[in-house]
Amino acid sequence: MKVIHLIAATAALAMSTVGFAQESRPATGIYVGLEGGSVSYAVNDGNDGPSRDEYVESARAGAVRLSVGYQFTPNFSLESGYFHLGDFKREERNAGPYRWHLTANTHGFDLLAIYKLTAFIPGLYLKGGLMHSQVSLEAAEEGPYAYRRSTSHAQSGIGYQLGIGYEYDLTSRFSINGAYTRLQRVGGSWEDGVSVNANLLSAGLKYRF
């Protein structure tokens, strides 16, 4: 949430100091962006163990993304970014004197193609592309008499993203945006039927050079 507040404050500052631009926005060129938002994980553990209602899971976590892109035409651009998704947590319920819990967070890079549907709704865009992400896992078992056993693991690989969003120009250089993005195969291909996907809701600020 702090990232979203920072983006909102930056946008307000841009409007108050620069004002609405009289010149038209650049049709092509380099731009940079900052996004913050909320991510929900969809994790399938791939086994026949305890059912989902025997777990307590975190619903949402924070997310941040930094990007740089090039606008080739008013409708088409390519963009690369670094993203970090906050902690996903799962804790076993009704485990007797022992408690088991899992914590995971994700970071990675993506390469996206973005197409603006200016002929239909100005500002509306679709995006999609590949990502390479790494999921860092830490599992721990705790029990009586200060018993604790933990293991850690990192899983990485190729996945893809699909999304839809809306961009609004504040000035010829600054714009704000909001988007929904589906991250599929986070961490790549897992073993034993495990799959990790995520849904990201984000808001952002873009500056065009």
NORQUIWO-V388753 format. One record per run of one state. SS is the DSSP state (H for helix, E for strand, C for the rest). FROM is the first residue (numbers start at 1). TO is the last residue. If there is no record, write none. Layout:
ss: {SS SS}
from: {FROM FROM}
to: {TO TO}
This chain:
ss: {C H C E C H E C E C E C E C E C E C E C E C}
from: {1 2 19 29 45 52 55 58 61 72 76 93 99 117 124 144 147 170 174 185 195 209}
to: {1 18 28 44 51 54 57 60 71 75 92 98 116 123 143 146 169 173 184 194 208 209}
